[in-house]
Amino acid sequence: MLDLNDTKTAAERAVVLESIAPGTASGAPERWYWDPSRGRSGVERPAPATAYFAAKRALDLAGTLVLAAVFAPLMLVIVLLLRKDGGPVIYRHWRIGRAGQPFQCLKFRTMIPNADEVLRELLARDAGLKGEWVHHHKLRCDPRVTGLGRFLRRTSLDELPQLWNVIRGEMSLVGPRPVVRQELLRYGRNIQAYLSARPGVTGLWQVQGRNDTDYRRRVVLDTYYVKRRSLLLDLYILLKTARVVLGGRGAY
């Protein structure tokens, strides 16, 4: 979690993070606050924004239930195939969510069971791979990815467990790309926009090139989405995601 516990005075109980710029669904900024007396953060929204977020949450729940029903048989097959090599079925990785709250982002495992240990060895002996990892937090030709894992990544089926993250309210069907703590620095002055939204299973970054998009453009796309988010934009992204996934463009 982002360390907001340094707020000590009564005045500092007000806004710690204020987002976002005009142009949101409400047309007015939200205000994040941290209350040390209660040990929690919260958000103040104008009424139109509250209505938008209620509708977005309803869309998330309805869409998740539909997708879970449609993909349930396929998910069962994936679970059985992953169990054959003896490793865990689900990969859990900490990401930073709305208001800086960390959560465990779920995916079907796409790598060998001892992937973290192998990664440390790879980066220790290959400076080129280490530079790629530092820059992208990802390896284009990752030797740890299994054959089944490559298929799951290319089709984005590895992200189906994130439907549970949506049900739990940690993610949304559409939103900024989930990031690890170290990546927050890449957002610079746009960090407030990222922290004001739930990370998405898909988003503009997904439909505008996926992993072929450089990091600077990812930040621009995430920030643009937050400042222009609406149900119409969410529906557009969901429909376009289907086309991108079927084409397998930009996935590795």
C-alpha positions in Angstrom: 0.0 0.0 0.0 1.2 3.5 -0.6 2.4 5.0 2.6 -0.1 7.6 3.6 0.4 7.2 7.3 2.6 10.2 7.5 -0.5 12.4 7.6 -0.5 13.7 11.2 -2.3 17.0 11.4 -6.0 17.7 11.3 -5.5 19.7 8.1 -3.7 16.8 6.5 -6.8 14.6 7.0 -8.4 16.3 4.0 -7.3 15.6 0.5 -4.1 13.6 0.1 -4.8 12.7 -3.5 -7.1 14.7 -5.7 -8.2 13.5 -9.1 -9.1 13.8 -11.8 -9.0 16.6 -14.3 -12.2 18.0 -15.8 -13.5 15.8 -18.6 -14.5 12.8 -16.4 -17.9 11.2 -16.5 -19.1 13.7 -13.9 -17.5 16.7 -15.4 -16.0 17.5 -12.0 -13.0 16.2 -10.1 -13.1 13.5 -7.4 -11.4 14.1 -4.1 -9.4 11.3 -2.4 -8.8 11.7 1.3 -7.0 9.8 4.0 -8.3 9.8 7.6 -5.6 8.7 10.0 -8.0 8.7 12.9 -10.0 5.9 11.2 -7.0 4.4 9.4 -8.7 4.5 6.0 -9.0 6.4 2.7 -12.1 7.3 0.8 -13.4 9.3 -2.1 -15.8 12.2 -2.4 -17.7 12.4 -5.7 -20.3 14.7 -7.1 -23.7 13.1 -7.7 -23.3 12.5 -11.5 -20.0 10.6 -10.9 -21.7 8.5 -8.2 -24.3 7.5 -10.7 -21.7 6.6 -13.3 -19.7 4.4 -10.9 -22.9 2.7 -9.7 -23.8 1.9 -13.4 -20.2 0.8 -14.1 -20.3 -1.6 -11.1 -23.6 -3.0 -12.4 -22.0 -3.5 -15.8 -19.0 -5.2 -14.2 -21.1 -7.7 -12.2 -23.5 -8.5 -15.1 -20.7 -8.8 -17.6 -18.6 -11.0 -15.3 -21.5 -13.4 -14.7 -22.1 -13.7 -18.4 -18.4 -14.3 -19.2 -18.1 -16.8 -16.4 -21.0 -18.8 -17.6 -19.8 -18.8 -21.2 -16.2 -19.7 -20.4 -16.8 -22.1 -17.5 -16.3 -25.3 -19.6 -13.1 -23.9 -21.2 -11.8 -22.8 -17.8 -12.3 -26.4 -16.5 -10.2 -27.8 -19.3 -7.5 -25.3 -18.6 -7.4 -26.2 -14.9 -7.1 -29.9 -15.8 -4.2 -29.3 -18.2 -2.3 -27.1 -15.8 -2.6 -29.7 -13.0 -0.8 -32.3 -15.2 2.6 -30.7 -14.6 2.2 -30.6 -10.8 2.4 -26.8 -10.4 -0.2 -24.4 -9.1 -3.1 -23.6 -11.4 -3.5 -20.0 -10.4 -0.7 -17.4 -10.3 -1.1 -14.6 -7.8 0.8 -11.4 -8.1 0.5 -8.2 -6.1 -0.7 -5.2 -8.0 -1.6 -1.7 -6.9 -5.3 -0.9 -7.2 -7.6 2.0 -6.6 -6.5 4.5 -3.9 -3.2 2.7 -3.7 -4.7 -0.5 -2.2 -2.6 -3.6 -3.1 -4.4 -6.7 -4.2 -3.6 -10.2 -5.6 -4.2 -10.1 -9.3 -5.1 -13.6 -10.5 -4.1 -15.4 -13.7 -3.8 -18.9 -15.0 -0.2 -20.0 -14.6 1.6 -19.7 -17.9 5.1 -20.4 -16.7 7.1 -23.3 -15.3 6.5 -23.9 -11.5 9.9 -22.4 -10.4 9.6 -19.4 -12.7 10.7 -16.8 -10.1 13.9 -18.7 -9.3 14.7 -19.1 -13.0 14.1 -15.4 -13.6 16.7 -14.4 -10.9 19.2 -16.7 -12.6 18.5 -15.4 -16.0 18.8 -11.7 -15.0 22.0 -12.4 -13.1 23.8 -13.8 -16.1 22.3 -11.9 -19.0 22.6 -8.1 -18.9 20.5 -7.7 -22.0 17.5 -9.6 -20.4 18.0 -7.6 -17.2 17.7 -4.3 -19.1 14.6 -5.5 -20.9 13.0 -6.6 -17.6 13.9 -3.3 -15.9 12.4 -1.3 -18.9 9.3 -3.4 -19.6 8.8 -5.7 -16.5 8.3 -8.4 -19.2 10.5 -10.5 -21.5 9.4 -10.8 -25.1 11.0 -14.2 -25.5 10.6 -15.5 -22.0 12.0 -19.1 -21.7 10.0 -19.7 -18.6 6.7 -19.7 -20.5 5.3 -23.1 -21.3 3.7 -24.2 -24.6 0.2 -24.0 -23.1 1.2 -20.7 -21.5 2.0 -19.2 -24.9 -1.4 -20.2 -26.1 -3.1 -18.8 -23.1 -1.3 -15.5 -23.4 -1.8 -15.1 -27.1 -5.6 -15.6 -26.6 -5.7 -13.7 -23.2 -7.3 -16.8 -21.7 -4.8 -16.6 -18.9 -6.7 -13.5 -17.6 -10.0 -15.3 -17.1 -9.4 -15.7 -13.3 -9.4 -11.9 -13.0 -13.2 -12.2 -13.2 -13.0 -13.1 -9.6 -11.0 -9.9 -8.9 -13.9 -8.0 -10.6 -16.5 -9.8 -8.4 -14.5 -8.8 -5.3 -14.4 -5.2 -6.4 -10.6 -5.1 -6.8 -10.8 -4.7 -10.6 -13.2 -3.6 -13.3 -13.8 -5.1 -16.7 -12.4 -1.9 -18.2 -9.8 0.3 -16.6 -6.1 1.1 -16.5 -3.5 -1.7 -16.8 -2.8 -3.3 -13.4 0.8 -2.4 -12.3 3.2 -3.4 -9.6 4.5 -0.9 -7.1 7.7 -0.2 -9.0 5.8 0.8 -12.1 4.0 3.6 -10.3 7.0 5.9 -10.8 6.5 5.6 -14.5 3.2 7.5 -14.2 4.9 10.6 -12.9 2.3 13.5 -12.5 -0.4 11.2 -13.9 -0.2 8.9 -10.9 -3.4 10.5 -9.4 -5.4 9.5 -12.5 -4.2 5.9 -12.1 -5.0 5.7 -8.4 -8.5 7.0 -9.0 -9.7 4.0 -11.0 -9.9 0.3 -10.5 -7.5 -1.6 -12.8 -9.1 -3.3 -15.7 -9.2 -6.8 -17.2 -9.0 -4.9 -20.5 -8.5 -1.2 -21.4 -7.3 1.2 -24.1 -3.8 -0.3 -23.6 -5.3 -3.7 -24.6 -7.0 -2.6 -27.8 -4.2 -0.2 -28.9 -1.4 -2.7 -29.4 -1.2 -4.6 -26.1 2.5 -5.5 -25.4 3.6 -3.8 -28.7 2.8 -0.5 -27.0 5.8 1.2 -25.3 5.5 2.2 -21.7 5.1 5.9 -22.3 2.1 5.3 -24.6 0.6 3.0 -22.0 0.6 5.8 -19.5 -0.9 8.2 -22.0 -3.7 5.7 -22.8 -4.4 5.0 -19.1 -4.6 8.7 -18.3 -6.8 9.4 -21.3 -9.2 6.7 -20.3 -9.6 7.9 -16.8 -10.2 11.5 -17.9 -12.7 10.5 -20.5 -14.3 7.4 -19.0 -18.0 6.7 -19.6 -20.2 3.7 -20.1 -20.1 4.3 -23.8 -16.3 4.2 -23.9 -16.4 1.1 -21.7 -18.7 -0.7 -24.1 -16.6 0.4 -27.1 -13.4 -1.1 -25.4 -15.2 -4.3 -24.5 -16.3 -4.8 -28.1 -12.9 -4.0 -29.6 -11.2 -6.3 -27.1 -12.9 -9.3 -28.6 -11.5 -8.4 -32.1 -8.0 -7.8 -30.7 -8.0 -11.1 -28.7 -9.2 -13.1 -31.6 -6.5 -11.7 -33.8 -3.8 -12.3 -31.2 -2.2 -9.0 -32.0 0.5 -7.7 -29.6 0.4 -10.6 -27.2 3.5 -12.5 -25.8 
